[in-house]
Structures are given as C-alpha cells and as structure tokens.
Amino acid sequence: MIEDLDTLPPAPVLETDRLLLRPFTAEELDAVAAGEPQEQFAPGFPTPEDVDFARESLVAGGYFFTETVYARMAVVEKSSGQVVGTAGFVGPPIDDELEVVGSLSAQRRGLGYAAEGLEALLRVAFADPQVRGVRASVPADNAPAEQTLRAAGFVHRPTPGLETDYVLPRPD
C-alpha cells in the first residue's frame, strides 16, 4: 500500500517516434469525464472507456490518477497535435506487477500506435527494479489488443472472469 502519495515520482512525459504520452490537464480530464469533444481531441475521442476512467479519476480526487508515474496519460499524435487515446497504468504495483491499460479512438487503430505506446510504458515499468512483471487484461473479443500484447512478448495467464489476462515477466 502506498503510504505517502507525495513520495511517488511525477507522471512522466514519454515521447515515441509518432506519439507523445503526457498527463491530462485538469480541463481535459473534466471534458473527458463529461464526454465533451474538444478542439485538441481527435474524432472518436473520448471513448466510453475513457469517460469511465476520467469520472473515476475525478471521484478519487484526480491526483493519483493524473499526476503520478502510475497515471493514465493522454496519447497525443505528434503529426496532428490531437489527443487520440489514453495509455498508462491502473495504479501502483500489486504483488510486484503493474497493470497496463490503454485505448485509442477508432480512427487511429491499426496504425501501430498501441505497440509504440506500450513499448514506452514498458520502459517506465521496468525502470522500477521492484516491478517483476507487467500485466494486461483484455476483453475476450479484442483480438487486436491480444495481438499487440503477444507481439510485445506477453503470454496468456489463466484467470477466472470475462477478460483474458496477459503477463510480461521482467526481462533478464
């Protein structure tokens, strides 16, 4: 359990060839929670999943969910400057594992953005020597997400429930 939130590292800004993953602004988080399109949001963003995330973040006080290394961040397409999705972690490590989560607007799927963002998040995750693995839960009908995880080296881990669980052990 995290005793003092002030001791957590701040949310990073991650840059890939085509993406920038950065913390949401307070105004963006409010707009996502309301499901309101903004000038900087790509068509199709926010998704219903993003709206749920933002509402839960606001109910929880926002800080933990937007300003720490364990935050879910805005995925910005560099070429357009638009927020096209979210990516990050569900929270701090549990049993020495971080859970990765993300979404992309429908118009930006199939472009390799998920793999690019995942690679950046894995670098953050494994920079913490206490993290022994990264997990992801995927709805059973989301084959593209499963393919992205498998391509990154994740392996299926049997779990009860409606979602399929994948884990990537810490590289040696």
Secondary structure by P-SEA (a helix, b strand, c coil): ccccccccccccccccccbbbbbbcaaaaaaaaacccccccccccccaaaaaaaaaaaaacccccccccccbbbbbccccccccbbbbbcccccccbbbbbbcccccccccaaaaaaaaaaaaaaaccccccbbbbbbccccaaaaaaaaaabbbbbbbcccbbbbbbcccc
